[in-house]
Amino acid sequence: VDLVESGGGSVQAGGSLRLSCEASITTYCMGWFRQAPGKEREWVAVIRSDGRTNYGDSVKGRFTISPDHAKNTVTLQMNGLKPEDTAMYYCASDLFCRKLWDGSPTSWGQGIQVTVSS
């Protein structure tokens, strides 16, 4: 599965950004990871094809993942951004959601930078 990310950029703390990820084919489970310099990669949000979602504790209540089935796209709406949200964000997908939760999905996007200034 090819994944192409778009969106991202720079914003001040408290602002919002939206990331999009277009998949070449429909997959059961898609999500977003992020990795900041010097830190381990962490999963941010996951969505199943039936619409069920899961969020990492650090983004709950601020980020929303949603699908656009017609376009094989998922978006990550990020509100209330904090400087600690600064990271490279990666889209990922797999037939099995557990592969995303354990950090080993089959497909990865190229990554897109999100920078939040204080």
C-alpha positions as CSV (number, residue, x, y, z in Angstrom):
1,V,0.0,0.0,0.0
2,D,1.4,3.4,-1.0
3,L,0.6,6.2,1.5
4,V,1.0,9.9,0.6
5,E,0.8,12.5,3.4
6,S,-0.1,16.1,3.0
7,G,-0.7,19.1,5.3
8,G,1.5,19.9,8.3
9,G,3.7,22.9,8.6
10,S,4.3,25.4,11.4
11,V,1.9,27.0,13.8
12,Q,1.9,28.7,17.2
13,A,0.9,27.0,20.4
14,G,-2.9,26.7,20.6
15,G,-3.3,26.6,16.9
16,S,-4.6,23.9,14.6
17,L,-3.3,21.9,11.7
18,R,-4.7,19.1,9.6
19,L,-2.8,16.1,8.1
20,S,-4.2,13.9,5.4
21,C,-3.0,10.5,4.2
22,E,-4.2,9.0,0.9
23,A,-3.8,5.3,0.5
24,S,-3.5,3.6,-2.9
25,I,-5.9,0.9,-1.8
26,T,-8.4,0.4,1.0
27,T,-6.9,-1.1,4.2
28,Y,-8.6,-2.1,7.4
29,C,-6.5,-0.1,9.8
30,M,-4.8,3.2,9.3
31,G,-3.2,5.5,11.7
32,W,-0.6,8.1,12.5
33,F,2.7,7.9,14.4
34,R,5.1,10.7,15.3
35,Q,8.7,10.9,16.3
36,A,10.4,13.9,17.8
37,P,14.2,14.4,17.7
38,G,15.8,12.2,20.3
39,K,12.6,10.5,21.3
40,E,11.1,7.2,20.5
41,R,8.3,6.9,17.9
42,E,4.8,6.9,19.4
43,W,1.5,6.1,17.9
44,V,-0.9,8.9,17.9
45,A,-4.3,7.7,16.5
46,V,-5.7,4.7,14.8
47,I,-8.9,4.2,12.8
48,R,-10.5,1.0,11.6
49,S,-12.6,0.7,8.5
50,D,-15.7,0.4,10.7
51,G,-15.0,3.8,12.2
52,R,-13.7,2.8,15.6
53,T,-10.9,5.0,16.8
54,N,-8.1,4.9,19.4
55,Y,-5.9,7.8,20.5
56,G,-2.7,8.1,22.4
57,D,-3.0,9.5,25.9
58,S,-1.0,12.6,25.0
59,V,-3.5,13.7,22.2
60,K,-6.9,12.6,23.5
61,G,-9.4,15.4,23.4
62,R,-7.2,17.4,21.0
63,F,-6.7,15.3,17.9
64,T,-9.4,13.7,15.8
65,I,-8.8,11.0,13.1
66,S,-11.5,10.6,10.5
67,P,-12.0,8.8,7.2
68,D,-13.0,9.8,3.7
69,H,-13.9,6.4,2.3
70,A,-14.5,7.7,-1.2
71,K,-10.9,9.0,-1.4
72,N,-9.2,6.2,0.6
73,T,-8.0,9.0,2.8
74,V,-7.8,9.6,6.6
75,T,-7.3,13.0,8.1
76,L,-5.9,13.9,11.5
77,Q,-7.3,17.2,12.8
78,M,-5.0,18.6,15.4
79,N,-6.4,21.3,17.7
80,G,-4.9,22.9,20.8
81,L,-1.4,22.2,19.5
82,K,1.5,22.3,22.0
83,P,5.2,22.7,21.5
84,E,5.6,19.1,22.6
85,D,3.5,18.0,19.6
86,T,6.5,19.1,17.3
87,A,7.6,16.0,15.5
88,M,7.7,14.2,12.1
89,Y,4.3,12.6,11.6
90,Y,4.0,9.3,9.7
91,C,0.9,7.7,8.3
92,A,0.8,3.9,8.5
93,S,-1.6,1.1,7.5
94,D,-2.0,-2.6,8.0
95,L,-4.7,-5.3,7.7
96,F,-4.3,-5.8,11.4
97,C,-4.6,-3.0,13.9
98,R,-2.3,-4.7,16.4
99,K,0.5,-4.2,14.0
100,L,0.0,-0.4,14.4
101,W,-0.3,-0.6,18.1
102,D,2.9,-2.6,18.4
103,G,4.7,-0.2,16.0
104,S,5.2,-2.6,13.1
105,P,2.7,-1.8,10.4
106,T,3.3,-3.0,6.9
107,S,3.1,0.3,5.1
108,W,4.5,3.7,6.0
109,G,4.2,7.2,4.5
110,Q,7.3,9.3,3.9
111,G,6.6,11.5,6.9
112,I,5.6,15.2,7.2
113,Q,6.9,17.8,9.6
114,V,4.7,19.5,12.2
115,T,6.3,22.4,14.2
116,V,4.6,24.1,17.1
117,S,6.2,27.2,18.5
118,S,5.6,28.6,21.9
